[in-house]
Amino acid sequence: MNIQQIRNATVVIEYAGKKFLIDPILAKKGAYPPYPNSLRQDQNNPLVSLPTSIDQLINVDAVIVTHLHVDHFDEVAKEVLPKAIKMFVQNEEDAKEIKSAGFTNVEILQEDTVFEGILLIKTVGQHGRGKILEITGQVCGVIFHHPSEKKLYIAGDTVWYGGIENVLEKNKPDIIIVNGGDNQFLQGGSLIMGKDDIYEVYLAAPNAKIIVSHMEAINHWALSRKELRSFLNEKEITDYVLVPEDGENYKF
């Protein structure tokens, strides 16, 4: 498989001969206002440019949208993606919204979804802790499984909690992509994984390769690549937890 970090949680995955676009946010740098009640109120989103062309990004076999927050599926993605492209979503509510944007080939992920011979397993997630969950809403992850490939797990926008531990124990993925920028508002705590959460993933899956996505692209990030790499170095796990720059590829 080939995994390319694009920007924020946007990733392109080549798996068992098919190409998937995950959580596309495709606007130009600075197209949207900052998330309120958070850091960097003087900076518009996205904070950085795409590392490749939109034409390349949308040349895929399917799109997976883990949830509909604007930093995972934006207006530009709605405009430029072919309306007949295969779209996988987490639930009926998201399917209805994506269909209303004109997409005609929308499927709700299940625990036994099959696409072109690839098993796609919808997994749970928790987009924060406590009362903030009333705002952040439902999210999902997905596991890719095919006899010719290693097992891949995209955790999505989630913090570390028992549900993720159960997913790892049950499925034993070889490759794990976590969203790890520790994004948060001024109150309410982490919305996605911070460095301690990522370390918990490593402890639960010490033989897996972990790729950290969703970093330094949206104004409310709280964990930099530099700080995370320093932490991983202290823990002596830099061979197991990878922190890509935007545009960087990994082959497994």
C-alpha positions in Angstrom: 0.0 0.0 0.0 1.0 3.6 -0.4 -0.1 6.3 2.0 0.3 10.0 1.2 -0.3 12.6 3.8 -1.9 15.6 2.0 -3.1 18.2 4.6 -4.9 18.0 7.9 -6.8 14.7 7.9 -6.8 14.5 4.1 -4.9 11.4 3.0 -4.6 9.4 -0.3 -4.4 5.7 0.1 -3.5 3.2 -2.6 -4.7 -0.2 -1.3 -5.1 -3.5 -3.1 -5.0 -1.7 -6.5 -7.6 0.9 -5.6 -7.1 4.5 -4.6 -9.0 6.2 -1.8 -9.3 9.9 -0.8 -9.9 10.3 2.9 -11.6 13.4 4.4 -11.0 15.9 1.6 -10.6 19.6 2.5 -9.5 21.1 -0.8 -9.8 24.9 -0.4 -6.9 27.3 -1.0 -4.9 28.4 2.0 -6.9 30.9 4.1 -10.2 30.4 2.5 -12.2 30.0 5.7 -12.4 31.9 9.0 -10.7 30.5 12.0 -12.5 28.2 14.4 -13.8 30.5 17.2 -12.9 30.3 20.9 -9.5 28.8 20.1 -5.9 29.7 19.3 -4.7 31.7 16.3 -7.8 33.9 15.8 -5.7 36.0 13.4 -5.2 33.1 10.9 -7.7 31.8 8.4 -8.1 28.1 7.6 -6.5 26.1 6.1 -3.2 27.4 7.5 -1.2 25.8 4.7 -1.5 25.1 1.0 -2.2 21.8 -0.6 1.1 20.0 -1.5 -0.3 18.7 -4.8 -3.0 19.6 -7.4 -6.7 19.1 -6.9 -6.8 17.2 -10.2 -4.5 14.6 -8.8 -6.3 14.3 -5.6 -9.7 13.7 -7.1 -8.5 11.0 -9.5 -9.5 8.2 -7.1 -11.8 5.2 -7.0 -13.6 6.2 -3.9 -13.9 8.8 -1.2 -14.3 8.1 2.6 -15.7 10.9 4.7 -15.5 10.0 8.4 -17.7 13.0 9.4 -18.9 16.3 7.9 -16.9 18.9 9.9 -15.6 21.5 7.5 -12.0 20.5 8.1 -12.8 17.0 6.8 -15.2 17.7 3.9 -15.4 21.3 2.6 -17.3 23.3 0.0 -14.5 22.9 -2.6 -14.6 19.2 -2.2 -18.3 19.3 -2.8 -17.8 21.3 -6.0 -14.9 19.5 -7.6 -15.4 15.8 -6.8 -17.3 14.0 -9.6 -20.9 13.6 -8.6 -20.9 9.9 -9.5 -17.8 9.0 -7.5 -18.2 6.3 -4.8 -18.7 8.1 -1.5 -18.6 6.2 1.8 -20.1 7.9 4.9 -20.7 7.0 8.5 -24.5 7.2 8.9 -27.8 8.1 7.3 -27.7 11.7 8.4 -24.3 12.3 6.6 -25.5 10.3 3.6 -28.6 12.6 3.3 -26.4 15.7 3.4 -23.9 14.5 0.8 -26.7 13.4 -1.5 -28.2 16.9 -1.2 -24.9 18.2 -2.5 -25.6 16.2 -5.7 -23.6 13.0 -5.1 -25.4 10.0 -6.5 -23.3 7.0 -5.4 -23.3 7.2 -1.6 -23.0 4.2 0.7 -23.1 4.0 4.5 -20.2 2.1 6.0 -21.0 -1.0 7.9 -18.8 -3.5 9.7 -18.8 -5.7 6.6 -18.8 -3.3 3.7 -16.9 -4.6 0.6 -15.6 -2.4 -2.2 -13.8 -4.0 -5.1 -12.8 -7.0 -3.0 -11.6 -4.8 -0.1 -13.3 -5.3 3.3 -14.1 -1.9 4.9 -15.0 -2.1 8.6 -16.6 0.9 10.2 -15.2 1.6 13.7 -16.1 3.8 16.6 -14.6 7.1 17.7 -15.0 9.7 20.4 -14.4 13.3 19.3 -13.4 14.6 22.7 -14.3 14.0 26.3 -17.3 15.1 28.4 -19.7 17.8 27.5 -17.9 18.8 24.3 -19.3 15.6 22.7 -22.7 17.3 22.6 -21.1 19.7 20.1 -18.7 17.6 18.2 -21.2 14.8 17.4 -20.7 11.4 15.9 -17.6 10.3 14.1 -16.1 7.0 12.7 -13.0 5.3 11.7 -12.4 2.5 9.2 -10.3 -0.6 8.8 -9.1 -1.8 5.4 -8.5 -5.5 4.9 -7.5 -7.5 1.9 -5.5 -10.8 1.6 -2.8 -9.1 -0.5 -2.2 -6.2 1.9 -1.4 -5.5 5.5 -4.4 -4.4 7.7 -4.8 -0.7 7.8 -6.8 1.3 10.5 -7.8 4.9 10.1 -8.9 6.0 13.5 -10.5 9.3 12.5 -11.2 12.3 14.8 -11.0 10.5 18.2 -9.2 10.7 21.5 -7.8 7.6 23.2 -10.5 5.7 25.1 -11.8 2.2 25.6 -13.4 2.0 22.3 -10.2 2.5 20.4 -8.4 -0.1 22.7 -11.2 -2.5 21.8 -10.8 -1.9 18.0 -7.0 -2.5 18.3 -7.5 -5.7 20.3 -10.1 -7.1 18.0 -8.6 -6.2 14.7 -4.8 -6.1 15.3 -4.0 -3.7 12.5 -0.5 -3.5 11.0 -0.7 0.2 10.0 -2.6 2.8 12.0 -3.3 6.4 11.0 -4.3 8.6 13.9 -5.3 12.3 13.9 -2.9 13.7 16.4 -2.8 17.5 16.5 -4.4 17.7 19.9 -6.9 20.3 18.4 -9.0 22.0 21.0 -11.0 25.0 21.9 -10.1 27.2 24.9 -12.4 25.1 27.1 -13.4 21.5 26.9 -10.0 19.7 26.4 -8.7 17.7 23.5 -10.9 16.9 20.5 -8.5 14.5 18.9 -5.3 12.7 20.1 -2.5 14.5 21.8 0.9 13.0 22.5 -0.2 10.9 25.5 -3.1 9.5 23.5 -0.7 8.5 20.7 1.6 6.8 23.2 -1.4 4.8 24.5 -2.0 3.7 20.9 1.6 2.6 20.7 1.4 0.7 24.0 -1.7 -1.1 22.8 -0.3 -1.9 19.4 3.5 -2.0 19.8 4.2 -3.9 16.6 2.2 -1.6 14.4 3.5 1.4 12.4 1.6 4.5 13.5 1.3 7.5 11.2 0.2 10.8 12.7 -2.0 13.0 10.5 -4.1 16.1 11.2 -1.3 18.4 12.2 -0.6 22.2 12.0 -3.3 22.8 9.3 -6.3 24.2 11.2 -6.1 27.1 13.6 -7.1 25.2 16.8 -4.1 22.8 16.8 -2.2 22.5 20.1 0.5 19.9 19.3 3.2 20.7 16.8 5.2 18.2 14.7 8.4 19.4 16.4 7.0 18.8 19.9 5.6 15.4 19.0 8.8 14.3 17.5 10.7 15.3 20.6 8.3 13.4 22.7 8.6 10.3 20.5 12.4 10.6 20.7 12.3 10.7 24.5 10.1 7.5 24.5 12.5 5.9 22.0 9.7 5.0 19.6 10.5 7.0 16.5 10.8 3.8 14.5 7.2 3.0 15.3 5.4 6.4 15.2 5.9 8.4 12.0 5.1 12.1 11.7 4.9 13.0 8.0 5.2 16.4 6.4 2.4 17.3 4.1 2.9 15.6 0.8 5.1 12.8 2.3 4.5 9.2 1.2 5.0 5.9 2.9 5.0 2.4 1.3 4.2 -0.7 3.3 
